[in-house]
Amino acid sequence: MFSKKLPLTNLIDLCRVLRHNLGAGLTLRAVFKQQGERGLPRVRPLAKRIQASLETGDSLEAALDREKSAFPPLFLAMAVVGEQTGQLPEVFTELEKYYILQQKLRRQLISKSMGPLIQLTIAFFIIALLIFVLGMIGQAHNAKGPGILGFTGAAGAGVFLLLSFGTIFGCVALYMILTRTLRHKAAIDAFLLRVPVLGPCIEALVVGRFAVAQYLTMETGMPIKHAVRLSFQATGNAAFTARTGVVLEAIKAGESLTEALSKCRLFPESFMSMVAMAEEGGRVPEILRHQAEYYHEESSRRLTTLTRMATGGVWLLYAIFMIVAIFKIASMYFNALKI
C-alpha cells in the first residue's frame, strides 16, 4: 500500500494507452498530458511530472529516470530502447502482453492457493471444537476429558488455535525478516526450488518469466549483456538474480548464451537444450517465445498439482485428528461401562 511502484493493473493500462495513442500518431507529450488529466488516480501525478519534464525538452529516458522508483527495471529499459529505435508503439505492445500475462499468473496463484488456506483454517477450528467438546464430555462425567495432543477443554482449544495460527504467522514473519537481504533471500529461494512439488512449480514460473523477458529484450536489439541482466531481474527470484554476475562474466569472456546460462546451474536441462538448438539455428527469440508459452502452461499444471496435494494434506491432517478423537471418545465410553 505504501510502495511507490505502480500496481500491475496501472502498468497494463498505461502500456495500453501508450501503445494505442502513439500508434495513432500522438506525441509523447500529448499522451502524458492526457494521462495527467484523465488517467487512473495513481498515474495522474506521475504523468503530469513526466509531461512537465518532456515539455522542457528532456527525452523520455531522462523523464523516466526521475521517476524510476515507480516503474520496474524492464519497463524502463524497454521504453528507452523503444525511444532510441523509434519503435515505442511496438515496445509498449509487448510490455502490455507481458504484464497481462504476469497479472494472469498472479491471479491464478492467488485463486488456487485460497482453497487450501480456507480449508486449513476450517480444519483448525473443527479440531479446536473437538478439543472443546471432548473436554465438556469429561466434565459431564466429573473427570478430566480426553485430550488431543495434550490439549483439552476450552483452554486447550484456545491454546491450540493460538499455536496453530501463531506458527503460520511466525513462519511468514521469519521469512520476511530473513529475506530483507539479498544473500538470505537467495539462500531461501534456492532452498524452496529444491522442495518436492513446490520447487518444480516455482521453477516453471521463474523460467517462464525469464524466457518472456529475454525474447522481448533480444527482439529490440538490446545488447546481450543488458538483456540478460534485465531478464534475470524479471524472474523475481533471488536465487536466479544472485547468479547474474556469473552469467554476465561468462558472456563477457566470449561464451555463448547457452554456455553462460549453464553457469547459473538453475535452469532445467530441457530449457538449456532448447536454447542450444535455438543458437545453432539462429532462432533464439522465436524459440524463447515458445518456451515462455510452454513454461506458463507448465506452471499452471504444476500449480494445480501443488494445490491438490496441499488440499489432500489438509484433509489428511483433519482425518487424523478426527480418528484420534473417535478413539478417545470410544475409550472413555468403554471405561465408563466398566465402572
Secondary structure, DSSP 8 states (H G I E B T S, - for coil): ----S--HHHHHHHHHHHHHHHHTT--HHHHHHHHHHHS-TTTHHHHHHHHHHHHTT--HHHHHHTTGGGS-HHHHHHHHHHHHHT-HHHHHHHHHHHHHHHHHHHHHHHHHHHHHHHHHHHHHHHHHHHHHHHHHHHHHTTS----BTTB-HHHHHHHHHHHHHHHHHHHHHHHHHHTTSHHHHHHHHHHHHTSTTHHHHHHHHHHHHHHHHHHHHHHTT--HHHHHHHHHHHT--HHHHTTHHHHHHHHHTT--HHHHHHTT--S-HHHHHHHHHHHHHT-HHHHHHHHHHHHHHHHHHHHHHHHHHHHHHHHHHHHHHHHHHHHHHHHHHHHHHH-
